[in-house]
Amino acid sequence: MSAPHPLGPDALAERLAEVYVAIGPVYRTVARIVERSEGAMGMSTGVRNVLDQLRRDGERTVPQLARAQDLSRQFVQRMVNDAAREGFVELAENPAHRRSSLVRLTNGGRLAITAVTDREHDLMTRVGGDLTAEEVDSTLRVLHHMQIALEELDIQD
C-alpha cells in the first residue's frame, strides 16, 4: 500500500469546502448548548470565551484578548464589563501600559469557568466514532492550516 499523497489545489479546495459546511452546524449547536446551560449561570458565550482564555493564558489586556479571539476590542470590552458585573473578573493596574488595564479572573470567575469547562468535558465524552488521537491531530492540523490561509487573505483585503 502506498503512502498517502497531498491533494492538488482543486481537490483540496473541494474537500476543505466540505469542512466549512460541517463546521457551521457544529459551531452553532455548541453555541446554543453553551448559551442554554451557561445562561443559568449568568454567562454568555462571549463571557465564557473570555473567562476560558484568562484561565488558560493568565491575565491579559482587552486588546490582547481581542487579538487572540479575532474579535473587535469593543465586543471583548463589553464581555469583560459583563464578566466584571457578575464578579467573574477584576481589572488591575498594568505596569506596562497605564491606559490598558489587565483583566484577571477572580476566585468566583475561576470557579465558574471550571464548572463550565467540566460540563463541556462531560458533553464531549459522549462523542462516539472510535476516534483516534491521530484523527483528532489531523483535524486540528487541517483547521490550523485553514486558519493561517484565511488570516493571510484577511490581511491582504
Secondary structure, DSSP 8 states (H G I E B T S, - for coil): --------HHHHHHHHHHHHHHHHHHHHHHHHHHHHHHHTTT--HHHHHHHHHHHHH-SEEHHHHHHHHT--HHHHHHHHHHHHHTTSEEEE--TT-TTS-EEEE-HHHHHHHHHHHHHHHHHHTT--S---HHHHHHHHHHHHHHHHHHHHHHHH-
